[in-house]
């Protein structure tokens, strides 16, 4: 997928939302090019290749900039 991260695991989970409805998510664990592990919880309805790539690439860029 992204040039600045690598996905290592995806776990599906559900939780109860504020209105009592069940919300489904994908918890995606990835590693940046500098080796920082991170997770992002993406709603199942937004788990598309393009949306996940946008979310993970932005997070990886932010974390790698912190690492210097």
PDB file of N, CA, C, O and CB in Angstrom:
ATOM      1  N   UNK A   1       0.815  -1.176   0.000  1.00  0.00           N
ATOM      2  CA  UNK A   1       0.000   0.000   0.000  1.00  0.00           C
ATOM      3  C   UNK A   1       0.866   1.249   0.000  1.00  0.00           C
ATOM      4  O   UNK A   1       1.303   1.699  -1.059  1.00  0.00           O
ATOM      5  CB  UNK A   1      -0.931  -0.007   1.187  1.00  0.00           C
ATOM      6  N   UNK A   2       1.120   1.817   1.184  1.00  0.00           N
ATOM      7  CA  UNK A   2       1.816   3.088   1.239  1.00  0.00           C
ATOM      8  C   UNK A   2       3.318   2.963   1.125  1.00  0.00           C
ATOM      9  O   UNK A   2       3.901   1.927   1.445  1.00  0.00           O
ATOM     10  CB  UNK A   2       1.479   3.784   2.494  1.00  0.00           C
ATOM     11  N   UNK A   3       3.928   4.026   0.669  1.00  0.00           N
ATOM     12  CA  UNK A   3       5.377   4.047   0.519  1.00  0.00           C
ATOM     13  C   UNK A   3       6.085   4.264   1.852  1.00  0.00           C
ATOM     14  O   UNK A   3       7.259   3.917   1.983  1.00  0.00           O
ATOM     15  CB  UNK A   3       5.783   5.131  -0.462  1.00  0.00           C
ATOM     16  N   UNK A   4       5.397   4.829   2.846  1.00  0.00           N
ATOM     17  CA  UNK A   4       6.061   5.146   4.107  1.00  0.00           C
ATOM     18  C   UNK A   4       5.577   4.305   5.294  1.00  0.00           C
ATOM     19  O   UNK A   4       5.845   4.653   6.444  1.00  0.00           O
ATOM     20  CB  UNK A   4       5.861   6.596   4.418  1.00  0.00           C
ATOM     21  N   UNK A   5       4.873   3.211   5.028  1.00  0.00           N
ATOM     22  CA  UNK A   5       4.427   2.315   6.095  1.00  0.00           C
ATOM     23  C   UNK A   5       4.191   0.919   5.531  1.00  0.00           C
ATOM     24  O   UNK A   5       4.113   0.714   4.320  1.00  0.00           O
ATOM     25  CB  UNK A   5       3.140   2.854   6.765  1.00  0.00           C
ATOM     26  N   UNK A   6       4.080  -0.035   6.461  1.00  0.00           N
ATOM     27  CA  UNK A   6       3.787  -1.423   6.094  1.00  0.00           C
ATOM     28  C   UNK A   6       2.757  -1.943   7.085  1.00  0.00           C
ATOM     29  O   UNK A   6       2.965  -1.851   8.294  1.00  0.00           O
ATOM     30  CB  UNK A   6       5.089  -2.320   6.094  1.00  0.00           C
ATOM     31  N   UNK A   7       1.647  -2.489   6.590  1.00  0.00           N
ATOM     32  CA  UNK A   7       0.607  -3.053   7.455  1.00  0.00           C
ATOM     33  C   UNK A   7       1.076  -4.411   7.951  1.00  0.00           C
ATOM     34  O   UNK A   7       1.538  -5.240   7.167  1.00  0.00           O
ATOM     35  CB  UNK A   7      -0.759  -3.177   6.700  1.00  0.00           C
ATOM     36  N   UNK A   8       0.955  -4.639   9.260  1.00  0.00           N
ATOM     37  CA  UNK A   8       1.372  -5.916   9.836  1.00  0.00           C
ATOM     38  C   UNK A   8       0.200  -6.725  10.387  1.00  0.00           C
ATOM     39  O   UNK A   8       0.312  -7.942  10.541  1.00  0.00           O
ATOM     40  CB  UNK A   8       2.381  -5.677  10.933  1.00  0.00           C
ATOM     41  N   UNK A   9      -0.929  -6.064  10.687  1.00  0.00           N
ATOM     42  CA  UNK A   9      -2.062  -6.804  11.236  1.00  0.00           C
ATOM     43  C   UNK A   9      -3.340  -5.981  11.115  1.00  0.00           C
ATOM     44  O   UNK A   9      -3.326  -4.755  11.225  1.00  0.00           O
ATOM     45  CB  UNK A   9      -1.804  -7.180  12.707  1.00  0.00           C
ATOM     46  N   UNK A  10      -4.449  -6.691  10.884  1.00  0.00           N
ATOM     47  CA  UNK A  10      -5.772  -6.073  10.883  1.00  0.00           C
ATOM     48  C   UNK A  10      -6.671  -6.932  11.760  1.00  0.00           C
ATOM     49  O   UNK A  10      -6.775  -8.144  11.569  1.00  0.00           O
ATOM     50  CB  UNK A  10      -6.353  -5.935   9.424  1.00  0.00           C
ATOM     51  N   UNK A  11      -7.325  -6.283  12.733  1.00  0.00           N
ATOM     52  CA  UNK A  11      -8.230  -6.984  13.642  1.00  0.00           C
ATOM     53  C   UNK A  11      -9.588  -6.298  13.577  1.00  0.00           C
ATOM     54  O   UNK A  11      -9.685  -5.081  13.737  1.00  0.00           O
ATOM     55  CB  UNK A  11      -7.673  -7.000  15.110  1.00  0.00           C
ATOM     56  N   UNK A  12     -10.629  -7.082  13.343  1.00  0.00           N
ATOM     57  CA  UNK A  12     -11.982  -6.539  13.356  1.00  0.00           C
ATOM     58  C   UNK A  12     -12.502  -6.538  14.790  1.00  0.00           C
ATOM     59  O   UNK A  12     -12.256  -7.478  15.546  1.00  0.00           O
ATOM     60  CB  UNK A  12     -12.924  -7.359  12.424  1.00  0.00           C
ATOM     61  N   UNK A  13     -13.222  -5.478  15.161  1.00  0.00           N
ATOM     62  CA  UNK A  13     -13.849  -5.438  16.481  1.00  0.00           C
ATOM     63  C   UNK A  13     -15.111  -4.593  16.428  1.00  0.00           C
ATOM     64  O   UNK A  13     -15.309  -3.804  15.504  1.00  0.00           O
ATOM     65  CB  UNK A  13     -12.872  -4.883  17.538  1.00  0.00           C
ATOM     66  N   UNK A  14     -15.955  -4.768  17.424  1.00  0.00           N
ATOM     67  CA  UNK A  14     -17.201  -4.012  17.536  1.00  0.00           C
ATOM     68  C   UNK A  14     -17.238  -3.325  18.889  1.00  0.00           C
ATOM     69  O   UNK A  14     -16.635  -3.788  19.858  1.00  0.00           O
ATOM     70  CB  UNK A  14     -18.440  -4.935  17.350  1.00  0.00           C
ATOM     71  N   UNK A  15     -17.955  -2.214  18.937  1.00  0.00           N
ATOM     72  CA  UNK A  15     -18.185  -1.549  20.217  1.00  0.00           C
ATOM     73  C   UNK A  15     -19.557  -0.907  20.182  1.00  0.00           C
ATOM     74  O   UNK A  15     -20.147  -0.714  19.119  1.00  0.00           O
ATOM     75  CB  UNK A  15     -17.081  -0.492  20.517  1.00  0.00           C
ATOM     76  N   UNK A  16     -20.045  -0.584  21.345  1.00  0.00           N
ATOM     77  CA  UNK A  16     -21.354   0.057  21.458  1.00  0.00           C
ATOM     78  C   UNK A  16     -21.155   1.562  21.338  1.00  0.00           C
ATOM     79  O   UNK A  16     -20.362   2.157  22.069  1.00  0.00           O
ATOM     80  CB  UNK A  16     -22.062  -0.315  22.810  1.00  0.00           C
ATOM     81  N   UNK A  17     -21.879   2.164  20.413  1.00  0.00           N
ATOM     82  CA  UNK A  17     -21.776   3.598  20.196  1.00  0.00           C
ATOM     83  C   UNK A  17     -22.572   4.387  21.220  1.00  0.00           C
ATOM     84  O   UNK A  17     -23.232   3.817  22.088  1.00  0.00           O
ATOM     85  CB  UNK A  17     -22.243   3.947  18.807  1.00  0.00           C
ATOM     86  N   UNK A  18     -22.500   5.700  21.107  1.00  0.00           N
ATOM     87  CA  UNK A  18     -23.160   6.603  22.054  1.00  0.00           C
ATOM     88  C   UNK A  18     -24.675   6.427  22.066  1.00  0.00           C
ATOM     89  O   UNK A  18     -25.319   6.675  23.085  1.00  0.00           O
ATOM     90  CB  UNK A  18     -22.819   8.042  21.721  1.00  0.00           C
ATOM     91  N   UNK A  19     -25.245   6.001  20.944  1.00  0.00           N
ATOM     92  CA  UNK A  19     -26.700   5.823  20.855  1.00  0.00           C
ATOM     93  C   UNK A  19     -27.129   4.389  21.154  1.00  0.00           C
ATOM     94  O   UNK A  19     -28.311   4.060  21.051  1.00  0.00           O
ATOM     95  CB  UNK A  19     -27.188   6.221  19.472  1.00  0.00           C
ATOM     96  N   UNK A  20     -26.172   3.533  21.525  1.00  0.00           N
ATOM     97  CA  UNK A  20     -26.479   2.147  21.845  1.00  0.00           C
ATOM     98  C   UNK A  20     -26.381   1.198  20.671  1.00  0.00           C
ATOM     99  O   UNK A  20     -26.594  -0.005  20.826  1.00  0.00           O
ATOM    100  CB  UNK A  20     -27.834   2.064  22.413  1.00  0.00           C
ATOM    101  N   UNK A  21     -26.062   1.718  19.503  1.00  0.00           N
ATOM    102  CA  UNK A  21     -25.906   0.877  18.320  1.00  0.00           C
ATOM    103  C   UNK A  21     -24.536   0.211  18.316  1.00  0.00           C
ATOM    104  O   UNK A  21     -23.582   0.728  18.896  1.00  0.00           O
ATOM    105  CB  UNK A  21     -26.100   1.705  17.038  1.00  0.00           C
ATOM    106  N   UNK A  22     -24.449  -0.930  17.663  1.00  0.00           N
ATOM    107  CA  UNK A  22     -23.159  -1.609  17.511  1.00  0.00           C
ATOM    108  C   UNK A  22     -22.413  -0.972  16.336  1.00  0.00           C
ATOM    109  O   UNK A  22     -22.951  -0.855  15.235  1.00  0.00           O
ATOM    110  CB  UNK A  22     -23.351  -3.157  17.285  1.00  0.00           C
ATOM    111  N   UNK A  23     -21.170  -0.564  16.588  1.00  0.00           N
ATOM    112  CA  UNK A  23     -20.313   0.018  15.557  1.00  0.00           C
ATOM    113  C   UNK A  23     -19.173  -0.948  15.273  1.00  0.00           C
ATOM    114  O   UNK A  23     -18.550  -1.468  16.199  1.00  0.00           O
ATOM    115  CB  UNK A  23     -19.766   1.413  15.993  1.00  0.00           C
ATOM    116  N   UNK A  24     -18.900  -1.187  14.004  1.00  0.00           N
ATOM    117  CA  UNK A  24     -17.848  -2.118  13.608  1.00  0.00           C
ATOM    118  C   UNK A  24     -16.637  -1.341  13.091  1.00  0.00           C
ATOM    119  O   UNK A  24     -16.769  -0.375  12.340  1.00  0.00           O
ATOM    120  CB  UNK A  24     -18.364  -3.104  12.530  1.00  0.00           C
ATOM    121  N   UNK A  25     -15.455  -1.791  13.515  1.00  0.00           N
ATOM    122  CA  UNK A  25     -14.194  -1.137  13.169  1.00  0.00           C
ATOM    123  C   UNK A  25     -13.161  -2.168  12.730  1.00  0.00           C
ATOM    124  O   UNK A  25     -13.304  -3.367  12.973  1.00  0.00           O
ATOM    125  CB  UNK A  25     -13.661  -0.323  14.359  1.00  0.00           C
ATOM    126  N   UNK A  26     -12.129  -1.669  12.085  1.00  0.00           N
ATOM    127  CA  UNK A  26     -10.927  -2.445  11.799  1.00  0.00           C
ATOM    128  C   UNK A  26      -9.771  -1.729  12.473  1.00  0.00           C
ATOM    129  O   UNK A  26      -9.506  -0.561  12.190  1.00  0.00           O
ATOM    130  CB  UNK A  26     -10.683  -2.608  10.248  1.00  0.00           C
ATOM    131  N   UNK A  27      -9.077  -2.434  13.371  1.00  0.00           N
ATOM    132  CA  UNK A  27      -7.891  -1.882  14.024  1.00  0.00           C
ATOM    133  C   UNK A  27      -6.696  -2.329  13.186  1.00  0.00           C
ATOM    134  O   UNK A  27      -6.374  -3.515  13.122  1.00  0.00           O
ATOM    135  CB  UNK A  27      -7.763  -2.362  15.541  1.00  0.00           C
ATOM    136  N   UNK A  28      -6.051  -1.363  12.549  1.00  0.00           N
ATOM    137  CA  UNK A  28      -4.959  -1.653  11.626  1.00  0.00           C
ATOM    138  C   UNK A  28      -3.642  -1.273  12.288  1.00  0.00           C
ATOM    139  O   UNK A  28      -3.437  -0.125  12.682  1.00  0.00           O
ATOM    140  CB  UNK A  28      -5.143  -0.894  10.281  1.00  0.00           C
ATOM    141  N   UNK A  29      -2.750  -2.260  12.402  1.00  0.00           N
ATOM    142  CA  UNK A  29      -1.421  -2.042  12.968  1.00  0.00           C
ATOM    143  C   UNK A  29      -0.437  -1.963  11.819  1.00  0.00           C
ATOM    144  O   UNK A  29      -0.437  -2.809  10.925  1.00  0.00           O
ATOM    145  CB  UNK A  29      -1.027  -3.176  13.973  1.00  0.00           C
ATOM    146  N   UNK A  30       0.402  -0.939  11.852  1.00  0.00           N
ATOM    147  CA  UNK A  30       1.378  -0.723  10.791  1.00  0.00           C
ATOM    148  C   UNK A  30       2.711  -0.306  11.399  1.00  0.00           C
ATOM    149  O   UNK A  30       2.795   0.017  12.584  1.00  0.00           O
ATOM    150  CB  UNK A  30       0.878   0.344   9.791  1.00  0.00           C
ATOM    151  N   UNK A  31       3.760  -0.320  10.562  1.00  0.00           N
ATOM    152  CA  UNK A  31       5.099   0.096  10.971  1.00  0.00           C
ATOM    153  C   UNK A  31       5.594   1.102   9.935  1.00  0.00           C
ATOM    154  O   UNK A  31       5.490   0.872   8.730  1.00  0.00           O
ATOM    155  CB  UNK A  31       6.082  -1.139  11.099  1.00  0.00           C
ATOM    156  N   UNK A  32       6.136   2.226  10.425  1.00  0.00           N
ATOM    157  CA  UNK A  32       6.679   3.242   9.518  1.00  0.00           C
ATOM    158  C   UNK A  32       8.021   2.785   8.964  1.00  0.00           C
ATOM    159  O   UNK A  32       8.579   1.787   9.421  1.00  0.00           O
ATOM    160  CB  UNK A  32       6.831   4.602  10.242  1.00  0.00           C
ATOM    161  N   UNK A  33       8.535   3.509   7.986  1.00  0.00           N
ATOM    162  CA  UNK A  33       9.836   3.170   7.402  1.00  0.00           C
ATOM    163  C   UNK A  33      10.967   3.319   8.412  1.00  0.00           C
ATOM    164  O   UNK A  33      12.027   2.713   8.249  1.00  0.00           O
ATOM    165  CB  UNK A  33      10.112   4.048   6.188  1.00  0.00           C
ATOM    166  N   UNK A  34      10.753   4.122   9.456  1.00  0.00           N
ATOM    167  CA  UNK A  34      11.771   4.275  10.503  1.00  0.00           C
ATOM    168  C   UNK A  34      11.565   3.305  11.659  1.00  0.00           C
ATOM    169  O   UNK A  34      12.298   3.352  12.647  1.00  0.00           O
ATOM    170  CB  UNK A  34      11.765   5.698  11.030  1.00  0.00           C
ATOM    171  N   UNK A  35      10.551   2.409  11.539  1.00  0.00           N
ATOM    172  CA  UNK A  35      10.364   1.355  12.520  1.00  0.00           C
ATOM    173  C   UNK A  35       9.397   1.626  13.652  1.00  0.00           C
ATOM    174  O   UNK A  35       9.333   0.841  14.598  1.00  0.00           O
ATOM    175  CB  UNK A  35      11.630   1.039  13.088  1.00  0.00           C
ATOM    176  N   UNK A  36       8.651   2.697  13.588  1.00  0.00           N
ATOM    177  CA  UNK A  36       7.682   3.015  14.633  1.00  0.00           C
ATOM    178  C   UNK A  36       6.371   2.270  14.382  1.00  0.00           C
ATOM    179  O   UNK A  36       5.782   2.393  13.309  1.00  0.00           O
ATOM    180  CB  UNK A  36       7.433   4.538  14.698  1.00  0.00           C
ATOM    181  N   UNK A  37       5.916   1.498  15.369  1.00  0.00           N
ATOM    182  CA  UNK A  37       4.632   0.798  15.269  1.00  0.00           C
ATOM    183  C   UNK A  37       3.510   1.735  15.694  1.00  0.00           C
ATOM    184  O   UNK A  37       3.675   2.543  16.607  1.00  0.00           O
ATOM    185  CB  UNK A  37       4.629  -0.489  16.140  1.00  0.00           C
ATOM    186  N   UNK A  38       2.354   1.617  15.017  1.00  0.00           N
ATOM    187  CA  UNK A  38       1.198   2.413  15.395  1.00  0.00           C
ATOM    188  C   UNK A  38      -0.077   1.692  14.972  1.00  0.00           C
ATOM    189  O   UNK A  38      -0.053   0.814  14.109  1.00  0.00           O
ATOM    190  CB  UNK A  38       1.268   3.821  14.763  1.00  0.00           C
ATOM    191  N   UNK A  39      -1.183   2.075  15.589  1.00  0.00           N
ATOM    192  CA  UNK A  39      -2.481   1.512  15.222  1.00  0.00           C
ATOM    193  C   UNK A  39      -3.450   2.633  14.908  1.00  0.00           C
ATOM    194  O   UNK A  39      -3.354   3.736  15.446  1.00  0.00           O
ATOM    195  CB  UNK A  39      -3.036   0.615  16.348  1.00  0.00           C
ATOM    196  N   UNK A  40      -4.382   2.327  14.028  1.00  0.00           N
ATOM    197  CA  UNK A  40      -5.468   3.247  13.709  1.00  0.00           C
ATOM    198  C   UNK A  40      -6.757   2.451  13.654  1.00  0.00           C
ATOM    199  O   UNK A  40      -6.807   1.388  13.036  1.00  0.00           O
ATOM    200  CB  UNK A  40      -5.210   3.995  12.362  1.00  0.00           C
ATOM    201  N   UNK A  41      -7.799   2.958  14.294  1.00  0.00           N
ATOM    202  CA  UNK A  41      -9.112   2.331  14.254  1.00  0.00           C
ATOM    203  C   UNK A  41      -9.930   3.019  13.161  1.00  0.00           C
ATOM    204  O   UNK A  41     -10.209   4.216  13.227  1.00  0.00           O
ATOM    205  CB  UNK A  41      -9.831   2.419  15.648  1.00  0.00           C
ATOM    206  N   UNK A  42     -10.305   2.230  12.158  1.00  0.00           N
ATOM    207  CA  UNK A  42     -11.032   2.760  11.011  1.00  0.00           C
ATOM    208  C   UNK A  42     -12.432   2.147  10.999  1.00  0.00           C
ATOM    209  O   UNK A  42     -12.569   0.924  11.028  1.00  0.00           O
ATOM    210  CB  UNK A  42     -10.275   2.461   9.674  1.00  0.00           C
ATOM    211  N   UNK A  43     -13.486   2.993  10.957  1.00  0.00           N
ATOM    212  CA  UNK A  43     -14.835   2.435  10.875  1.00  0.00           C
ATOM    213  C   UNK A  43     -14.959   1.515   9.658  1.00  0.00           C
ATOM    214  O   UNK A  43     -14.404   1.794   8.595  1.00  0.00           O
ATOM    215  CB  UNK A  43     -15.886   3.567  10.802  1.00  0.00           C
ATOM    216  N   UNK A  44     -15.687   0.427   9.830  1.00  0.00           N
ATOM    217  CA  UNK A  44     -15.844  -0.543   8.749  1.00  0.00           C
ATOM    218  C   UNK A  44     -16.373   0.130   7.478  1.00  0.00           C
ATOM    219  O   UNK A  44     -15.964  -0.224   6.372  1.00  0.00           O
ATOM    220  CB  UNK A  44     -16.788  -1.675   9.183  1.00  0.00           C
ATOM    221  N   UNK A  45     -17.270   1.086   7.634  1.00  0.00           N
ATOM    222  CA  UNK A  45     -17.855   1.778   6.475  1.00  0.00           C
ATOM    223  C   UNK A  45     -16.838   2.606   5.701  1.00  0.00           C
ATOM    224  O   UNK A  45     -17.065   2.934   4.537  1.00  0.00           O
ATOM    225  CB  UNK A  45     -18.984   2.672   6.927  1.00  0.00           C
ATOM    226  N   UNK A  46     -15.712   2.952   6.341  1.00  0.00           N
ATOM    227  CA  UNK A  46     -14.671   3.746   5.674  1.00  0.00           C
ATOM    228  C   UNK A  46     -13.430   2.920   5.351  1.00  0.00           C
ATOM    229  O   UNK A  46     -12.407   3.467   4.940  1.00  0.00           O
ATOM    230  CB  UNK A  46     -14.280   4.930   6.546  1.00  0.00           C
ATOM    231  N   UNK A  47     -13.519   1.608   5.537  1.00  0.00           N
ATOM    232  CA  UNK A  47     -12.359   0.758   5.282  1.00  0.00           C
ATOM    233  C   UNK A  47     -12.298   0.407   3.807  1.00  0.00           C
ATOM    234  O   UNK A  47     -12.674  -0.689   3.389  1.00  0.00           O
ATOM    235  CB  UNK A  47     -12.413  -0.523   6.142  1.00  0.00           C
ATOM    236  N   UNK A  48     -11.812   1.369   3.026  1.00  0.00           N
ATOM    237  CA  UNK A  48     -11.531   1.153   1.610  1.00  0.00           C
ATOM    238  C   UNK A  48     -10.030   1.319   1.426  1.00  0.00           C
ATOM    239  O   UNK A  48      -9.363   1.934   2.258  1.00  0.00           O
ATOM    240  CB  UNK A  48     -12.344   2.149   0.688  1.00  0.00           C
ATOM    241  N   UNK A  49      -9.511   0.785   0.363  1.00  0.00           N
ATOM    242  CA  UNK A  49      -8.073   0.862   0.109  1.00  0.00           C
ATOM    243  C   UNK A  49      -7.579   2.316   0.122  1.00  0.00           C
ATOM    244  O   UNK A  49      -6.570   2.623   0.758  1.00  0.00           O
ATOM    245  CB  UNK A  49      -7.740   0.204  -1.239  1.00  0.00           C
ATOM    246  N   UNK A  50      -8.284   3.201  -0.572  1.00  0.00           N
ATOM    247  CA  UNK A  50      -7.848   4.603  -0.669  1.00  0.00           C
ATOM    248  C   UNK A  50      -7.936   5.326   0.670  1.00  0.00           C
ATOM    249  O   UNK A  50      -7.031   6.078   1.033  1.00  0.00           O
ATOM    250  CB  UNK A  50      -8.687   5.343  -1.704  1.00  0.00           C
ATOM    251  N   UNK A  51      -9.024   5.100   1.405  1.00  0.00           N
ATOM    252  CA  UNK A  51      -9.202   5.790   2.694  1.00  0.00           C
ATOM    253  C   UNK A  51      -8.175   5.312   3.722  1.00  0.00           C
ATOM    254  O   UNK A  51      -7.588   6.122   4.440  1.00  0.00           O
ATOM    255  CB  UNK A  51     -10.632   5.562   3.235  1.00  0.00           C
ATOM    256  N   UNK A  52      -7.959   3.999   3.790  1.00  0.00           N
ATOM    257  CA  UNK A  52      -6.974   3.450   4.729  1.00  0.00           C
ATOM    258  C   UNK A  52      -5.574   3.956   4.366  1.00  0.00           C
ATOM    259  O   UNK A  52      -4.800   4.316   5.253  1.00  0.00           O
ATOM    260  CB  UNK A  52      -7.011   1.891   4.722  1.00  0.00           C
ATOM    261  N   UNK A  53      -5.249   3.985   3.091  1.00  0.00           N
ATOM    262  CA  UNK A  53      -3.937   4.484   2.667  1.00  0.00           C
ATOM    263  C   UNK A  53      -3.762   5.946   3.078  1.00  0.00           C
ATOM    264  O   UNK A  53      -2.692   6.331   3.550  1.00  0.00           O
ATOM    265  CB  UNK A  53      -3.767   4.336   1.136  1.00  0.00           C
ATOM    266  N   UNK A  54      -4.790   6.750   2.907  1.00  0.00           N
ATOM    267  CA  UNK A  54      -4.717   8.171   3.274  1.00  0.00           C
ATOM    268  C   UNK A  54      -4.472   8.316   4.774  1.00  0.00           C
ATOM    269  O   UNK A  54      -3.615   9.096   5.190  1.00  0.00           O
ATOM    270  CB  UNK A  54      -6.018   8.911   2.868  1.00  0.00           C
ATOM    271  N   UNK A  55      -5.214   7.575   5.581  1.00  0.00           N
ATOM    272  CA  UNK A  55      -5.095   7.660   7.042  1.00  0.00           C
ATOM    273  C   UNK A  55      -3.712   7.195   7.505  1.00  0.00           C
ATOM    274  O   UNK A  55      -3.042   7.890   8.269  1.00  0.00           O
ATOM    275  CB  UNK A  55      -6.193   6.814   7.723  1.00  0.00           C
ATOM    276  N   UNK A  56      -3.291   6.019   7.037  1.00  0.00           N
ATOM    277  CA  UNK A  56      -2.023   5.454   7.499  1.00  0.00           C
ATOM    278  C   UNK A  56      -0.815   6.234   6.992  1.00  0.00           C
ATOM    279  O   UNK A  56       0.157   6.408   7.727  1.00  0.00           O
ATOM    280  CB  UNK A  56      -1.912   4.011   7.061  1.00  0.00           C
ATOM    281  N   UNK A  57      -0.862   6.706   5.751  1.00  0.00           N
ATOM    282  CA  UNK A  57       0.263   7.476   5.206  1.00  0.00           C
ATOM    283  C   UNK A  57       0.455   8.776   5.986  1.00  0.00           C
ATOM    284  O   UNK A  57       1.587   9.168   6.270  1.00  0.00           O
ATOM    285  CB  UNK A  57       0.035   7.782   3.710  1.00  0.00           C
ATOM    286  N   UNK A  58      -0.646   9.444   6.332  1.00  0.00           N
ATOM    287  CA  UNK A  58      -0.556  10.696   7.096  1.00  0.00           C
ATOM    288  C   UNK A  58       0.010  10.440   8.492  1.00  0.00           C
ATOM    289  O   UNK A  58       0.862  11.190   8.968  1.00  0.00           O
ATOM    290  CB  UNK A  58      -1.943  11.368   7.202  1.00  0.00           C
ATOM    291  N   UNK A  59      -0.463   9.382   9.144  1.00  0.00           N
ATOM    292  CA  UNK A  59       0.018   9.062  10.487  1.00  0.00           C
ATOM    293  C   UNK A  59       1.500   8.665  10.461  1.00  0.00           C
ATOM    294  O   UNK A  59       2.271   9.087  11.322  1.00  0.00           O
ATOM    295  CB  UNK A  59      -0.824   7.929  11.099  1.00  0.00           C
ATOM    296  N   UNK A  60       1.887   7.869   9.489  1.00  0.00           N
ATOM    297  CA  UNK A  60       3.288   7.455   9.367  1.00  0.00           C
ATOM    298  C   UNK A  60       4.196   8.668   9.136  1.00  0.00           C
ATOM    299  O   UNK A  60       5.276   8.765   9.718  1.00  0.00           O
ATOM    300  CB  UNK A  60       3.451   6.440   8.214  1.00  0.00           C
ATOM    301  N   UNK A  61       3.750   9.581   8.289  1.00  0.00           N
ATOM    302  CA  UNK A  61       4.537  10.786   8.023  1.00  0.00           C
ATOM    303  C   UNK A  61       4.709  11.620   9.298  1.00  0.00           C
ATOM    304  O   UNK A  61       5.801  12.111   9.587  1.00  0.00           O
ATOM    305  CB  UNK A  61       3.865  11.631   6.920  1.00  0.00           C
ATOM    306  N   UNK A  62       3.638  11.770  10.041  1.00  0.00           N
ATOM    307  CA  UNK A  62       3.673  12.534  11.298  1.00  0.00           C
ATOM    308  C   UNK A  62       4.641  11.880  12.296  1.00  0.00           C
ATOM    309  O   UNK A  62       5.471  12.562  12.897  1.00  0.00           O
ATOM    310  CB  UNK A  62       2.246  12.632  11.915  1.00  0.00           C
ATOM    311  N   UNK A  63       4.529  10.563  12.467  1.00  0.00           N
ATOM    312  CA  UNK A  63       5.387   9.869  13.434  1.00  0.00           C
ATOM    313  C   UNK A  63       6.851   9.895  13.016  1.00  0.00           C
ATOM    314  O   UNK A  63       7.726  10.111  13.855  1.00  0.00           O
ATOM    315  CB  UNK A  63       4.928   8.426  13.604  1.00  0.00           C
ATOM    316  N   UNK A  64       7.129   9.681  11.746  1.00  0.00           N
ATOM    317  CA  UNK A  64       8.529   9.709  11.290  1.00  0.00           C
ATOM    318  C   UNK A  64       9.142  11.104  11.437  1.00  0.00           C
ATOM    319  O   UNK A  64      10.343  11.231  11.672  1.00  0.00           O
ATOM    320  CB  UNK A  64       8.620   9.254   9.824  1.00  0.00           C
ATOM    321  N   UNK A  65       8.314  12.158  11.299  1.00  0.00           N
ATOM    322  CA  UNK A  65       8.855  13.504  11.484  1.00  0.00           C
ATOM    323  C   UNK A  65       9.221  13.746  12.942  1.00  0.00           C
ATOM    324  O   UNK A  65      10.150  14.501  13.228  1.00  0.00           O
ATOM    325  CB  UNK A  65       7.848  14.557  11.012  1.00  0.00           C
ATOM    326  N   UNK A  66       8.507  13.121  13.859  1.00  0.00           N
ATOM    327  CA  UNK A  66       8.837  13.236  15.289  1.00  0.00           C
ATOM    328  C   UNK A  66      10.145  12.530  15.582  1.00  0.00           C
ATOM    329  O   UNK A  66      10.947  12.993  16.392  1.00  0.00           O
ATOM    330  CB  UNK A  66       7.709  12.649  16.166  1.00  0.00           C
ATOM    331  N   UNK A  67      10.354  11.397  14.910  1.00  0.00           N
ATOM    332  CA  UNK A  67      11.566  10.603  15.139  1.00  0.00           C
ATOM    333  C   UNK A  67      12.829  11.307  14.592  1.00  0.00           C
ATOM    334  O   UNK A  67      13.949  10.967  14.975  1.00  0.00           O
ATOM    335  CB  UNK A  67      11.412   9.217  14.483  1.00  0.00           C
ATOM    336  N   UNK A  68      12.637  12.272  13.710  1.00  0.00           N
ATOM    337  CA  UNK A  68      13.763  13.040  13.201  1.00  0.00           C
ATOM    338  C   UNK A  68      14.469  12.495  12.025  1.00  0.00           C
ATOM    339  O   UNK A  68      15.430  13.098  11.548  1.00  0.00           O
ATOM    340  CB  UNK A  68      14.709  13.207  14.222  1.00  0.00           C
TER     341      UNK A  68
END
